[in-house]
Amino acid sequence: MSAPTATAHERTLATVVGSTIFVSRWLQAPLYLGLILAQGMYVVLFWKELVHLVSDFGSMGEEDIMLLVLGLVDVVMIANLLIMVIIGGYETFVSRIRMDGHPDKPEWLSHVNPNVLKVKLAMSIIGISSIHLLKSFIEAERIDNDKLMWQTIIHMAFIASAIGLAMIDRMMPAAPADRH
């Protein structure tokens, strides 16, 4: 027996539903715009902390300077994470960003896909976690041992997750270069 063929009404309905689902990806665009606003707030935070470092430099000890500089590095790493999520997420899930031939096009953008993005995000989270853990170790005498232990365990969980994501990404078949 042959399979029943779809009626014109069913084909039209399927086209409308499919088109609606496809267009719904644009609902994510305001989320990425919100992340750009959040990144702007991190720029303000960075400059506020930098002004604090410069203005109080003469009265601060080495440990205080190191903690403030680590805080600045942390803000930069979070901003980098935001850029990866904004650009990579938009390019992967909403629409291509037409940057072909642009000298400032990020190298990783040409081969971004959800798996690559997950691994890059995991590596950024590990970097951010490392900065927080280093700050805690510097202030270890003022921090409860249980808190330090949990921070270390959580950091190791981030590392294990990133290794797992990288292994899964490696096991996946390579996608053609022109696909996302």
KAQUIBEL-V335245 format. One record per pair of residues at least 4 apart in sequence whose C-alpha atoms are under 8 Angstrom apart, sorted by the first residue. I is the first residue (numbers start at 1). J is the second residue. Records with the same first field share a line. If there is no record, write none. Layout:
I->J / J
This chain:
6->10 / 11
7->11
8->12
9->13
10->14
11->15
12->16
13->17
14->18
15->19
16->20
17->21
18->22
19->23
20->24
21->25
25->29 / 93 / 94
26->94
27->31
28->32 / 90 / 94
29->33 / 90 / 94
30->34
31->35
32->36 / 86 / 90
33->37
34->38
35->39 / 82 / 86
36->40 / 82 / 86
37->41
38->42
39->43 / 79 / 82
40->44
41->45
42->46 / 75 / 79
43->47
44->48
45->49 / 75
46->50 / 72 / 75 / 76
47->51
48->52
49->53 / 68 / 71 / 72
50->54 / 72
51->55
52->56 / 57
53->57 / 65 / 68
56->60
57->65
60->64 / 65
61->65
62->66
63->67 / 138
64->68
65->69
66->70
67->71 / 135 / 138
68->72
69->73
70->74 / 131 / 135
71->75 / 131
72->76
73->77 / 131
74->78 / 128 / 131 / 132
75->79
76->80
77->81 / 124 / 127 / 128
78->82 / 124 / 128
79->83
80->84 / 124
81->85 / 121 / 124 / 125
82->86
83->87 / 88
84->88 / 89 / 117 / 120 / 121
85->89 / 90 / 117 / 121
86->90
87->91
88->92 / 109 / 112 / 113 / 117
89->93 / 94 / 117
90->94 / 95 / 96 / 97
91->95 / 96 / 97
92->96 / 112 / 113 / 114 / 180
99->105
100->105
101->105
105->109
106->110
108->112
111->116 / 177 / 180
112->116 / 117 / 180
113->117 / 180
114->118 / 180
115->119 / 165 / 169
116->120 / 169
117->121
118->122 / 165
119->123 / 162 / 165 / 166 / 169
120->124
121->125
122->126 / 158 / 161 / 162
123->127 / 162
124->128
125->129 / 158
126->130 / 155 / 158 / 159
127->131
128->132
129->133 / 155
130->134 / 155
131->135
132->136
133->137 / 148 / 151 / 152 / 155
134->138
135->139
136->140 / 143 / 148
137->148
139->143
140->144 / 145 / 148
143->147 / 148
144->148
145->149
146->150
147->151
148->152
149->153
150->154
151->155
152->156
153->157
154->158
155->159
156->160
157->161
158->162
159->163
160->164
161->165
162->166
163->167
164->168
165->169
166->170
167->171
168->172
175->179 / 180
